[in-house]
Amino acid sequence: MNAPTLGLAAYARITANYWAFTITDGAIRMLVVLYFHQLGYSPLEIALLFLFYEFFGIVTNLAGGWLAARLGLNTTLISGTLLQIAALLMLTVPEAWLSVAYVMFAQALSGIAKDLNKMSAKSGVKLVAGDVQGRLFRWVAWLTGSKNALKGLGFFVGAALLYTVGFRGALVALAALLVLSLTLAALRLPRGLGRVAGKPKFTQMFSNSPAINVLSAARFFLFGARDVWFVVALPVFLTATLGWNHLQVGGFLALWIIGYGVVQAAVPTLIARHGLDPTGLTARFWALLLMLIPVGIVIGLEAELNPGAVLIVGLGVFGIVFAINSAVHSFLILDYAEADRVAMKVGFYYMANAGGRLVGTVLSGWIFMTHGLIGCLLTSTGFVFAAWMLSSLLPRETGARPIR
């Protein structure tokens, strides 16, 4: 095959495996939150179940980027898929075995799997997109947007499977989906994709690019701002305060993430003008808009408006603006990263992403218990403010140019 055909074929395989993995990732998140809330776990205990999931995401992105540079992105992508299958099957044991420590360990495997898969997929896009103007932005936006839409579908799939076939039946069905994906897509990727000549040192994982360091710090606060109210506080609030059942909660969150993903995939069309790619100024502008939304939701709740309506509308607007922020960030890291070190730079960047998710997840349970949903929303506002301030330091043009 010629180079453009090979790039499109490899991109299709990367995307197909990422899709299947993402459905299971969203489903297992919803399964664990709803099932263990049903068993009587407190919001903080549920948040702690995801502690190792997020913590090992930090470790995995560093080590995974280094391993991908040495072994190839196809190897790390296949390894991530296999680990997710193992994590799903670990939770099919009898209920008496499902202690907090055991579930945390299973979620640690799932966290390692998720970040191996994500780092491999997004780094792979940089390598197969080629040099066509605008293609990288379109392809990474489509990959990220479709992934998030399918993660939303995964939320609904997880809730629906829990409602119909139970916890263990759902886990077996999800593991079977990944086995099929591994067979049809991941095993057919080009060997050695992204492997660096020689043996890169682990210390090279830490970025010496000011642009990448600042973007990574902004990403930390951006995703902490979402997860501090979205991961635990929101589903528990909808269940315990508004009286929604599991299927309603799963369906609502699924629709939100699907819409978020659709917007993310459409970002190149929505914000790109005259074929120009986003810059640091783009990231700063959209962070400023995002900061206003949780404040608006707090005002609506404090004014004693219908809380369901306030959350539905507020979440809708938050999802649109957050999707644009995330898509811009996802393009900028690939734009700033050198092609021959892309896996390591992307790994470093998503280490910061995982750190933000870890902090946001733990705070989601703790702040919700102590200060309620409004406390989580105000914390989210502070996190977005930090992301906005950091974004002002990003280069005002594309490419990894020094920050002055």
KOLTORRO-781314 format. One record per residue (C-alpha): x, y, z; residue in three letters; residue number from 1. Coordinates in steps of 0.25 Angstrom, whole numbers. Each point is the difference from the previous one (the first is absolute). Last residue first. Layout:
residues N
<px: X&py: Y&pz: Z&code: ALA&pos: NUM> $
...
END
This chain:
residues 404
<px: 36&py: 135&pz: 108&code: ARG&pos: 404> $
<px: -5&py: -14&pz: -3&code: ILE&pos: 403> $
<px: 9&py: -7&pz: -10&code: PRO&pos: 402> $
<px: -6&py: -5&pz: -13&code: ARG&pos: 401> $
<px: -7&py: -14&pz: 0&code: ALA&pos: 400> $
<px: -8&py: 2&pz: -13&code: GLY&pos: 399> $
<px: -12&py: 8&pz: -2&code: THR&pos: 398> $
<px: 0&py: 15&pz: 3&code: GLU&pos: 397> $
<px: -4&py: 8&pz: 12&code: ARG&pos: 396> $
<px: 9&py: -9&pz: 9&code: PRO&pos: 395> $
<px: -6&py: -4&pz: 14&code: LEU&pos: 394> $
<px: 2&py: 9&pz: 12&code: LEU&pos: 393> $
<px: -15&py: 5&pz: 0&code: SER&pos: 392> $
<px: -4&py: -14&pz: 1&code: SER&pos: 391> $
<px: 5&py: -1&pz: 14&code: LEU&pos: 390> $
<px: -9&py: 11&pz: 5&code: MET&pos: 389> $
<px: -12&py: -7&pz: -7&code: TRP&pos: 388> $
<px: 3&py: -14&pz: 6&code: ALA&pos: 387> $
<px: 1&py: 7&pz: 14&code: ALA&pos: 386> $
<px: -13&py: 6&pz: -2&code: PHE&pos: 385> $
<px: -6&py: -13&pz: -5&code: VAL&pos: 384> $
<px: 5&py: -7&pz: 14&code: PHE&pos: 383> $
<px: -7&py: 12&pz: 8&code: GLY&pos: 382> $
<px: -13&py: -2&pz: -7&code: THR&pos: 381> $
<px: 0&py: -15&pz: 2&code: SER&pos: 380> $
<px: 2&py: 2&pz: 15&code: THR&pos: 379> $
<px: -12&py: 9&pz: -1&code: LEU&pos: 378> $
<px: -8&py: -11&pz: -6&code: LEU&pos: 377> $
<px: 5&py: -11&pz: 10&code: CYS&pos: 376> $
<px: -5&py: 9&pz: 11&code: GLY&pos: 375> $
<px: -13&py: 2&pz: -6&code: ILE&pos: 374> $
<px: -2&py: -15&pz: -1&code: LEU&pos: 373> $
<px: 1&py: -2&pz: 15&code: GLY&pos: 372> $
<px: 10&py: 7&pz: 9&code: HIS&pos: 371> $
<px: 5&py: -12&pz: 9&code: THR&pos: 370> $
<px: -4&py: -13&pz: -7&code: MET&pos: 369> $
<px: 0&py: 7&pz: -14&code: PHE&pos: 368> $
<px: 14&py: 5&pz: 3&code: ILE&pos: 367> $
<px: 6&py: -13&pz: 4&code: TRP&pos: 366> $
<px: -6&py: -8&pz: -12&code: GLY&pos: 365> $
<px: 3&py: 9&pz: -11&code: SER&pos: 364> $
<px: 13&py: 4&pz: 7&code: LEU&pos: 363> $
<px: 5&py: -14&pz: -2&code: VAL&pos: 362> $
<px: -4&py: 0&pz: -15&code: THR&pos: 361> $
<px: 5&py: 14&pz: -3&code: GLY&pos: 360> $
<px: 14&py: -3&pz: 6&code: VAL&pos: 359> $
<px: 1&py: -13&pz: -8&code: LEU&pos: 358> $
<px: -6&py: 6&pz: -13&code: ARG&pos: 357> $
<px: 10&py: 12&pz: 1&code: GLY&pos: 356> $
<px: 11&py: -10&pz: 2&code: GLY&pos: 355> $
<px: -5&py: -8&pz: -12&code: ALA&pos: 354> $
<px: 1&py: 12&pz: -9&code: ASN&pos: 353> $
<px: 14&py: 3&pz: 5&code: ALA&pos: 352> $
<px: 4&py: -14&pz: -4&code: MET&pos: 351> $
<px: -7&py: 3&pz: -13&code: TYR&pos: 350> $
<px: 10&py: 10&pz: -3&code: TYR&pos: 349> $
<px: 12&py: -8&pz: 4&code: PHE&pos: 348> $
<px: -5&py: -12&pz: -9&code: GLY&pos: 347> $
<px: -2&py: 10&pz: -11&code: VAL&pos: 346> $
<px: 14&py: 4&pz: 0&code: LYS&pos: 345> $
<px: 5&py: -14&pz: 1&code: MET&pos: 344> $
<px: -8&py: -5&pz: -11&code: ALA&pos: 343> $
<px: 3&py: 12&pz: -9&code: VAL&pos: 342> $
<px: 15&py: -1&pz: 1&code: ARG&pos: 341> $
<px: 3&py: -2&pz: -15&code: ASP&pos: 340> $
<px: -11&py: 9&pz: -4&code: ALA&pos: 339> $
<px: 4&py: 11&pz: 9&code: GLU&pos: 338> $
<px: -12&py: 4&pz: 9&code: ALA&pos: 337> $
<px: -6&py: 15&pz: 0&code: TYR&pos: 336> $
<px: -10&py: -3&pz: -11&code: ASP&pos: 335> $
<px: -4&py: -14&pz: 7&code: LEU&pos: 334> $
<px: -2&py: 8&pz: 13&code: ILE&pos: 333> $
<px: -7&py: 11&pz: -7&code: LEU&pos: 332> $
<px: -10&py: -9&pz: -6&code: PHE&pos: 331> $
<px: -5&py: -7&pz: 12&code: SER&pos: 330> $
<px: 0&py: 14&pz: 8&code: HIS&pos: 329> $
<px: -10&py: 6&pz: -11&code: VAL&pos: 328> $
<px: -9&py: -13&pz: 1&code: ALA&pos: 327> $
<px: 0&py: 1&pz: 15&code: SER&pos: 326> $
<px: -4&py: 15&pz: 0&code: ASN&pos: 325> $
<px: -11&py: -2&pz: -11&code: ILE&pos: 324> $
<px: -6&py: -12&pz: 8&code: ALA&pos: 323> $
<px: 0&py: 8&pz: 13&code: PHE&pos: 322> $
<px: -8&py: 11&pz: -7&code: VAL&pos: 321> $
<px: -10&py: -9&pz: -6&code: ILE&pos: 320> $
<px: -1&py: -9&pz: 13&code: GLY&pos: 319> $
<px: -1&py: 12&pz: 9&code: PHE&pos: 318> $
<px: -12&py: 5&pz: -8&code: VAL&pos: 317> $
<px: -7&py: -13&pz: 1&code: GLY&pos: 316> $
<px: 3&py: -2&pz: 15&code: LEU&pos: 315> $
<px: -6&py: 14&pz: 3&code: GLY&pos: 314> $
<px: -12&py: -3&pz: -7&code: VAL&pos: 313> $
<px: -2&py: -14&pz: 6&code: ILE&pos: 312> $
<px: 5&py: 5&pz: 14&code: LEU&pos: 311> $
<px: -9&py: 12&pz: 0&code: VAL&pos: 310> $
<px: -12&py: -8&pz: -4&code: ALA&pos: 309> $
<px: 2&py: -11&pz: 10&code: GLY&pos: 308> $
<px: 2&py: 10&pz: 11&code: PRO&pos: 307> $
<px: -13&py: 8&pz: -3&code: ASN&pos: 306> $
<px: 4&py: 14&pz: 4&code: LEU&pos: 305> $
<px: 3&py: 2&pz: 15&code: GLU&pos: 304> $
<px: 9&py: 13&pz: -3&code: ALA&pos: 303> $
<px: 11&py: -8&pz: 6&code: GLU&pos: 302> $
<px: -1&py: -11&pz: -10&code: LEU&pos: 301> $
<px: 0&py: 11&pz: -12&code: GLY&pos: 300> $
<px: 11&py: 8&pz: 6&code: ILE&pos: 299> $
<px: 8&py: -13&pz: 1&code: VAL&pos: 298> $
<px: -2&py: -4&pz: -14&code: ILE&pos: 297> $
<px: 4&py: 14&pz: -5&code: GLY&pos: 296> $
<px: 13&py: -2&pz: 8&code: VAL&pos: 295> $
<px: 2&py: -13&pz: -6&code: PRO&pos: 294> $
<px: -1&py: 6&pz: -14&code: ILE&pos: 293> $
<px: 9&py: 13&pz: 1&code: LEU&pos: 292> $
<px: 13&py: -8&pz: 1&code: MET&pos: 291> $
<px: -3&py: -6&pz: -14&code: LEU&pos: 290> $
<px: 0&py: 13&pz: -7&code: LEU&pos: 289> $
<px: 13&py: 4&pz: 5&code: LEU&pos: 288> $
<px: 6&py: -14&pz: -3&code: ALA&pos: 287> $
<px: -5&py: 2&pz: -15&code: TRP&pos: 286> $
<px: 8&py: 13&pz: -1&code: PHE&pos: 285> $
<px: 12&py: -5&pz: 6&code: ARG&pos: 284> $
<px: 1&py: -13&pz: -9&code: ALA&pos: 283> $
<px: -2&py: 8&pz: -13&code: THR&pos: 282> $
<px: 11&py: 10&pz: 4&code: LEU&pos: 281> $
<px: 9&py: -12&pz: 2&code: GLY&pos: 280> $
<px: -2&py: -3&pz: -15&code: THR&pos: 279> $
<px: -11&py: -7&pz: -8&code: PRO&pos: 278> $
<px: 3&py: -4&pz: -15&code: ASP&pos: 277> $
<px: -4&py: 9&pz: -11&code: LEU&pos: 276> $
<px: -7&py: -5&pz: -12&code: GLY&pos: 275> $
<px: -7&py: 13&pz: -3&code: HIS&pos: 274> $
<px: -7&py: -1&pz: 13&code: ARG&pos: 273> $
<px: 0&py: -12&pz: 10&code: ALA&pos: 272> $
<px: -10&py: 2&pz: 11&code: ILE&pos: 271> $
<px: -12&py: -8&pz: -3&code: LEU&pos: 270> $
<px: 5&py: -9&pz: -12&code: THR&pos: 269> $
<px: 13&py: -4&pz: 8&code: PRO&pos: 268> $
<px: -9&py: -2&pz: 12&code: VAL&pos: 267> $
<px: -10&py: -10&pz: -6&code: ALA&pos: 266> $
<px: 6&py: -12&pz: 6&code: ALA&pos: 265> $
<px: 0&py: 7&pz: 14&code: GLN&pos: 264> $
<px: -15&py: 4&pz: -2&code: VAL&pos: 263> $
<px: -3&py: -15&pz: -3&code: VAL&pos: 262> $
<px: 8&py: -4&pz: 12&code: GLY&pos: 261> $
<px: -7&py: 9&pz: 10&code: TYR&pos: 260> $
<px: -14&py: -4&pz: -6&code: GLY&pos: 259> $
<px: 4&py: -15&pz: 3&code: ILE&pos: 258> $
<px: 5&py: 4&pz: 14&code: ILE&pos: 257> $
<px: -13&py: 7&pz: 3&code: TRP&pos: 256> $
<px: -9&py: -11&pz: -6&code: LEU&pos: 255> $
<px: 8&py: -10&pz: 8&code: ALA&pos: 254> $
<px: -1&py: 8&pz: 13&code: LEU&pos: 253> $
<px: -15&py: 1&pz: -2&code: PHE&pos: 252> $
<px: -2&py: -15&pz: -3&code: GLY&pos: 251> $
<px: 9&py: -5&pz: 11&code: GLY&pos: 250> $
<px: -8&py: 9&pz: 10&code: VAL&pos: 249> $
<px: -14&py: -4&pz: -5&code: GLN&pos: 248> $
<px: 4&py: -15&pz: -1&code: LEU&pos: 247> $
<px: 5&py: 0&pz: 14&code: HIS&pos: 246> $
<px: -12&py: 7&pz: 6&code: ASN&pos: 245> $
<px: -2&py: 15&pz: 2&code: TRP&pos: 244> $
<px: -4&py: 4&pz: 14&code: GLY&pos: 243> $
<px: 4&py: 15&pz: -1&code: LEU&pos: 242> $
<px: 8&py: 0&pz: 13&code: THR&pos: 241> $
<px: 6&py: -14&pz: 1&code: ALA&pos: 240> $
<px: 1&py: -4&pz: -15&code: THR&pos: 239> $
<px: 2&py: 13&pz: -7&code: LEU&pos: 238> $
<px: 10&py: 4&pz: 11&code: PHE&pos: 237> $
<px: 7&py: -13&pz: 0&code: VAL&pos: 236> $
<px: 2&py: 1&pz: -15&code: PRO&pos: 235> $
<px: 5&py: 15&pz: 1&code: LEU&pos: 234> $
<px: 9&py: -2&pz: 12&code: ALA&pos: 233> $
<px: 8&py: -12&pz: -4&code: VAL&pos: 232> $
<px: 6&py: 2&pz: -14&code: VAL&pos: 231> $
<px: -6&py: 14&pz: -5&code: PHE&pos: 230> $
<px: 3&py: 9&pz: 12&code: TRP&pos: 229> $
<px: 15&py: 0&pz: 2&code: VAL&pos: 228> $
<px: 1&py: -7&pz: -13&code: ASP&pos: 227> $
<px: -2&py: 12&pz: -9&code: ARG&pos: 226> $
<px: 9&py: 10&pz: 7&code: ALA&pos: 225> $
<px: 11&py: -11&pz: 2&code: GLY&pos: 224> $
<px: 0&py: -2&pz: -15&code: PHE&pos: 223> $
<px: 3&py: 15&pz: -3&code: LEU&pos: 222> $
<px: 10&py: 1&pz: 12&code: PHE&pos: 221> $
<px: 9&py: -11&pz: -5&code: PHE&pos: 220> $
<px: -1&py: 5&pz: -14&code: ARG&pos: 219> $
<px: 5&py: 13&pz: 3&code: ALA&pos: 218> $
<px: 12&py: -6&pz: 7&code: ALA&pos: 217> $
<px: 2&py: -8&pz: -13&code: SER&pos: 216> $
<px: -1&py: 12&pz: -9&code: LEU&pos: 215> $
<px: 10&py: 7&pz: 9&code: VAL&pos: 214> $
<px: 10&py: -12&pz: -1&code: ASN&pos: 213> $
<px: -2&py: -2&pz: -15&code: ILE&pos: 212> $
<px: 3&py: 15&pz: -3&code: ALA&pos: 211> $
<px: 12&py: 0&pz: 9&code: PRO&pos: 210> $
<px: 6&py: -12&pz: -7&code: SER&pos: 209> $
<px: 10&py: -8&pz: 8&code: ASN&pos: 208> $
<px: -11&py: -11&pz: 2&code: SER&pos: 207> $
<px: 3&py: -11&pz: 10&code: PHE&pos: 206> $
<px: 0&py: -13&pz: -8&code: MET&pos: 205> $
<px: 14&py: 2&pz: -4&code: GLN&pos: 204> $
<px: 4&py: -5&pz: 14&code: THR&pos: 203> $
<px: -5&py: -14&pz: -4&code: PHE&pos: 202> $
<px: 12&py: -1&pz: -10&code: LYS&pos: 201> $
<px: -3&py: -2&pz: -15&code: PRO&pos: 200> $
<px: 6&py: -13&pz: -5&code: LYS&pos: 199> $
<px: 4&py: 2&pz: -15&code: GLY&pos: 198> $
<px: -9&py: 3&pz: -11&code: ALA&pos: 197> $
<px: -14&py: 4&pz: 6&code: VAL&pos: 196> $
<px: -12&py: -9&pz: -2&code: ARG&pos: 195> $
<px: -12&py: 8&pz: -5&code: GLY&pos: 194> $
<px: -7&py: -12&pz: -7&code: LEU&pos: 193> $
<px: 9&py: -12&pz: 2&code: GLY&pos: 192> $
<px: -9&py: -9&pz: -7&code: ARG&pos: 191> $
<px: -11&py: 5&pz: -8&code: PRO&pos: 190> $
<px: -14&py: -2&pz: 6&code: LEU&pos: 189> $
<px: -7&py: -13&pz: -3&code: ARG&pos: 188> $
<px: -1&py: -6&pz: 14&code: LEU&pos: 187> $
<px: -7&py: 13&pz: 5&code: ALA&pos: 186> $
<px: -12&py: -1&pz: -10&code: ALA&pos: 185> $
<px: -7&py: -13&pz: -2&code: LEU&pos: 184> $
<px: 5&py: -9&pz: 11&code: THR&pos: 183> $
<px: 2&py: 10&pz: 11&code: LEU&pos: 182> $
<px: -14&py: 6&pz: -3&code: SER&pos: 181> $
<px: -6&py: -14&pz: 1&code: LEU&pos: 180> $
<px: 7&py: -2&pz: 14&code: VAL&pos: 179> $
<px: -5&py: 14&pz: 4&code: LEU&pos: 178> $
<px: -14&py: -3&pz: -3&code: LEU&pos: 177> $
<px: 1&py: -13&pz: 8&code: ALA&pos: 176> $
<px: 5&py: 7&pz: 12&code: ALA&pos: 175> $
<px: -12&py: 9&pz: 0&code: LEU&pos: 174> $
<px: -10&py: -11&pz: -1&code: ALA&pos: 173> $
<px: 7&py: -7&pz: 12&code: VAL&pos: 172> $
<px: 0&py: 13&pz: 9&code: LEU&pos: 171> $
<px: -15&py: 2&pz: -3&code: ALA&pos: 170> $
<px: -4&py: -15&pz: 4&code: GLY&pos: 169> $
<px: 8&py: 3&pz: 13&code: ARG&pos: 168> $
<px: -8&py: 12&pz: 4&code: PHE&pos: 167> $
<px: -14&py: -3&pz: -4&code: GLY&pos: 166> $
<px: -6&py: -5&pz: -13&code: VAL&pos: 165> $
<px: -11&py: 11&pz: -2&code: THR&pos: 164> $
<px: 2&py: 12&pz: 9&code: TYR&pos: 163> $
<px: 15&py: -2&pz: 1&code: LEU&pos: 162> $
<px: 1&py: -1&pz: -15&code: LEU&pos: 161> $
<px: -8&py: 12&pz: -2&code: ALA&pos: 160> $
<px: 9&py: 8&pz: 10&code: ALA&pos: 159> $
<px: 12&py: -4&pz: -7&code: GLY&pos: 158> $
<px: -5&py: 2&pz: -14&code: VAL&pos: 157> $
<px: -5&py: 14&pz: 4&code: PHE&pos: 156> $
<px: 14&py: 3&pz: 5&code: PHE&pos: 155> $
<px: 7&py: -7&pz: -12&code: GLY&pos: 154> $
<px: -9&py: 9&pz: -9&code: LEU&pos: 153> $
<px: 6&py: 12&pz: 7&code: GLY&pos: 152> $
<px: 14&py: -6&pz: -2&code: LYS&pos: 151> $
<px: -4&py: -2&pz: -15&code: LEU&pos: 150> $
<px: -2&py: 15&pz: -1&code: ALA&pos: 149> $
<px: 13&py: 2&pz: 7&code: ASN&pos: 148> $
<px: 7&py: -8&pz: -10&code: LYS&pos: 147> $
<px: -7&py: 6&pz: -12&code: SER&pos: 146> $
<px: 5&py: 13&pz: 5&code: GLY&pos: 145> $
<px: 14&py: -4&pz: 3&code: THR&pos: 144> $
<px: 2&py: -7&pz: -13&code: LEU&pos: 143> $
<px: -7&py: 10&pz: -8&code: TRP&pos: 142> $
<px: 8&py: 12&pz: 6&code: ALA&pos: 141> $
<px: 13&py: -8&pz: -2&code: VAL&pos: 140> $
<px: -4&py: -2&pz: -15&code: TRP&pos: 139> $
<px: -4&py: 14&pz: -3&code: ARG&pos: 138> $
<px: 11&py: 7&pz: 7&code: PHE&pos: 137> $
<px: 10&py: -10&pz: -6&code: LEU&pos: 136> $
<px: -6&py: 2&pz: -14&code: ARG&pos: 135> $
<px: 0&py: 16&pz: 1&code: GLY&pos: 134> $
<px: 12&py: 1&pz: -10&code: GLN&pos: 133> $
<px: 4&py: -14&pz: -6&code: VAL&pos: 132> $
<px: 13&py: -4&pz: 7&code: ASP&pos: 131> $
<px: -2&py: -14&pz: 3&code: GLY&pos: 130> $
<px: -12&py: -5&pz: 9&code: ALA&pos: 129> $
<px: 6&py: -14&pz: 3&code: VAL&pos: 128> $
<px: 11&py: 5&pz: 10&code: LEU&pos: 127> $
<px: -8&py: 10&pz: 8&code: LYS&pos: 126> $
<px: -12&py: -9&pz: 0&code: VAL&pos: 125> $
<px: 9&py: -11&pz: 7&code: GLY&pos: 124> $
<px: 3&py: 9&pz: 11&code: SER&pos: 123> $
<px: -15&py: 1&pz: 3&code: LYS&pos: 122> $
<px: -3&py: -15&pz: -1&code: ALA&pos: 121> $
<px: 12&py: -4&pz: 8&code: SER&pos: 120> $
<px: -2&py: 10&pz: 12&code: MET&pos: 119> $
<px: -15&py: -4&pz: 0&code: LYS&pos: 118> $
<px: 3&py: -15&pz: 1&code: ASN&pos: 117> $
<px: 11&py: 1&pz: 10&code: LEU&pos: 116> $
<px: -8&py: 9&pz: 8&code: ASP&pos: 115> $
<px: -13&py: -8&pz: 0&code: LYS&pos: 114> $
<px: 8&py: -13&pz: 3&code: ALA&pos: 113> $
<px: 7&py: 6&pz: 12&code: ILE&pos: 112> $
<px: -13&py: 5&pz: 5&code: GLY&pos: 111> $
<px: -7&py: -13&pz: -1&code: SER&pos: 110> $
<px: 12&py: -7&pz: 7&code: LEU&pos: 109> $
<px: -2&py: 10&pz: 11&code: ALA&pos: 108> $
<px: -15&py: -2&pz: 0&code: GLN&pos: 107> $
<px: 2&py: -15&pz: 3&code: ALA&pos: 106> $
<px: 9&py: 4&pz: 11&code: PHE&pos: 105> $
<px: -10&py: 10&pz: 6&code: MET&pos: 104> $
<px: -10&py: -11&pz: -1&code: VAL&pos: 103> $
<px: 8&py: -9&pz: 8&code: TYR&pos: 102> $
<px: 3&py: 10&pz: 11&code: ALA&pos: 101> $
<px: -14&py: 5&pz: 1&code: VAL&pos: 100> $
<px: -5&py: -15&pz: 2&code: SER&pos: 99> $
<px: -7&py: -7&pz: -11&code: LEU&pos: 98> $
<px: 3&py: -14&pz: 4&code: TRP&pos: 97> $
<px: -13&py: -2&pz: 7&code: ALA&pos: 96> $
<px: -7&py: 4&pz: -13&code: GLU&pos: 95> $
<px: 5&py: -13&pz: -7&code: PRO&pos: 94> $
<px: 11&py: 3&pz: -11&code: VAL&pos: 93> $
<px: -4&py: 7&pz: -13&code: THR&pos: 92> $
<px: 8&py: 12&pz: 3&code: LEU&pos: 91> $
<px: 13&py: -6&pz: -4&code: MET&pos: 90> $
<px: -6&py: -3&pz: -14&code: LEU&pos: 89> $
<px: -1&py: 15&pz: -3&code: LEU&pos: 88> $
<px: 15&py: 3&pz: 5&code: ALA&pos: 87> $
<px: 5&py: -12&pz: -9&code: ALA&pos: 86> $
<px: -7&py: 5&pz: -12&code: ILE&pos: 85> $
<px: 5&py: 14&pz: 3&code: GLN&pos: 84> $
<px: 14&py: -6&pz: 1&code: LEU&pos: 83> $
<px: -1&py: -6&pz: -14&code: LEU&pos: 82> $
<px: -4&py: 13&pz: -6&code: THR&pos: 81> $
<px: 11&py: 8&pz: 6&code: GLY&pos: 80> $
<px: 11&py: -11&pz: -4&code: SER&pos: 79> $
<px: -6&py: 1&pz: -15&code: ILE&pos: 78> $
<px: 2&py: 16&pz: 0&code: LEU&pos: 77> $
<px: 14&py: -1&pz: 7&code: THR&pos: 76> $
<px: 5&py: -10&pz: -11&code: THR&pos: 75> $
<px: -6&py: 8&pz: -12&code: ASN&pos: 74> $
<px: 6&py: 13&pz: 6&code: LEU&pos: 73> $
<px: 14&py: -6&pz: -2&code: GLY&pos: 72> $
<px: 10&py: -7&pz: 9&code: LEU&pos: 71> $
<px: 10&py: 11&pz: 4&code: ARG&pos: 70> $
<px: -8&py: 12&pz: -2&code: ALA&pos: 69> $
<px: -12&py: -7&pz: 4&code: ALA&pos: 68> $
<px: 7&py: -4&pz: 13&code: LEU&pos: 67> $
<px: 4&py: 14&pz: 3&code: TRP&pos: 66> $
<px: -14&py: 5&pz: -2&code: GLY&pos: 65> $
<px: -6&py: -11&pz: 8&code: GLY&pos: 64> $
<px: 9&py: 3&pz: 12&code: ALA&pos: 63> $
<px: -4&py: 14&pz: 1&code: LEU&pos: 62> $
<px: -14&py: -2&pz: -4&code: ASN&pos: 61> $
<px: -1&py: -12&pz: 9&code: THR&pos: 60> $
<px: 4&py: 7&pz: 13&code: VAL&pos: 59> $
<px: -10&py: 11&pz: -1&code: ILE&pos: 58> $
<px: -11&py: -10&pz: -5&code: GLY&pos: 57> $
<px: 4&py: -8&pz: 12&code: PHE&pos: 56> $
<px: -5&py: 11&pz: 9&code: PHE&pos: 55> $
<px: -13&py: 1&pz: -7&code: GLU&pos: 54> $
<px: -4&py: -15&pz: 1&code: TYR&pos: 53> $
<px: 6&py: -1&pz: 13&code: PHE&pos: 52> $
<px: -9&py: 11&pz: 6&code: LEU&pos: 51> $
<px: -12&py: -5&pz: -7&code: PHE&pos: 50> $
<px: -6&py: -9&pz: 11&code: LEU&pos: 49> $
<px: 4&py: 12&pz: 9&code: LEU&pos: 48> $
<px: -11&py: 8&pz: -7&code: ALA&pos: 47> $
<px: -10&py: -11&pz: 4&code: ILE&pos: 46> $
<px: 4&py: 1&pz: 14&code: GLU&pos: 45> $
<px: -1&py: 15&pz: 0&code: LEU&pos: 44> $
<px: -14&py: -1&pz: -5&code: PRO&pos: 43> $
<px: -4&py: -10&pz: 11&code: SER&pos: 42> $
<px: -2&py: -15&pz: -4&code: TYR&pos: 41> $
<px: -13&py: -6&pz: 3&code: GLY&pos: 40> $
<px: -1&py: -12&pz: -10&code: LEU&pos: 39> $
<px: -8&py: 9&pz: -10&code: GLN&pos: 38> $
<px: 11&py: 10&pz: 0&code: HIS&pos: 37> $
<px: 9&py: -11&pz: -3&code: PHE&pos: 36> $
<px: -8&py: -4&pz: -12&code: TYR&pos: 35> $
<px: -2&py: 14&pz: -5&code: LEU&pos: 34> $
<px: 14&py: 5&pz: 0&code: VAL&pos: 33> $
<px: 6&py: -13&pz: -4&code: VAL&pos: 32> $
<px: -9&py: -3&pz: -12&code: LEU&pos: 31> $
<px: 1&py: 15&pz: -4&code: MET&pos: 30> $
<px: 15&py: -1&pz: -1&code: ARG&pos: 29> $
<px: 0&py: -14&pz: -6&code: ILE&pos: 28> $
<px: -9&py: 5&pz: -11&code: ALA&pos: 27> $
<px: 8&py: 13&pz: -4&code: GLY&pos: 26> $
<px: 13&py: -9&pz: -1&code: ASP&pos: 25> $
<px: -7&py: -11&pz: -7&code: THR&pos: 24> $
<px: -5&py: 10&pz: -11&code: ILE&pos: 23> $
<px: 14&py: 6&pz: -1&code: THR&pos: 22> $
<px: 7&py: -13&pz: -3&code: PHE&pos: 21> $
<px: -9&py: -3&pz: -11&code: ALA&pos: 20> $
<px: 2&py: 14&pz: -6&code: TRP&pos: 19> $
<px: 15&py: 0&pz: 2&code: TYR&pos: 18> $
<px: 1&py: -13&pz: -7&code: ASN&pos: 17> $
<px: -8&py: 6&pz: -12&code: ALA&pos: 16> $
<px: 8&py: 13&pz: 0&code: THR&pos: 15> $
<px: 13&py: -7&pz: 0&code: ILE&pos: 14> $
<px: -4&py: -9&pz: -12&code: ARG&pos: 13> $
<px: -6&py: 12&pz: -8&code: ALA&pos: 12> $
<px: 13&py: 8&pz: 2&code: TYR&pos: 11> $
<px: 8&py: -11&pz: -5&code: ALA&pos: 10> $
<px: -9&py: -1&pz: -12&code: ALA&pos: 9> $
<px: 1&py: 15&pz: -2&code: LEU&pos: 8> $
<px: 15&py: 1&pz: 1&code: GLY&pos: 7> $
<px: 2&py: -12&pz: -9&code: LEU&pos: 6> $
<px: -9&py: 6&pz: -11&code: THR&pos: 5> $
<px: 8&py: 13&pz: 1&code: PRO&pos: 4> $
<px: 13&py: -7&pz: 0&code: ALA&pos: 3> $
<px: -2&py: -9&pz: -12&code: ASN&pos: 2> $
<px: -5&py: -14&pz: 2&code: MET&pos: 1> $
END
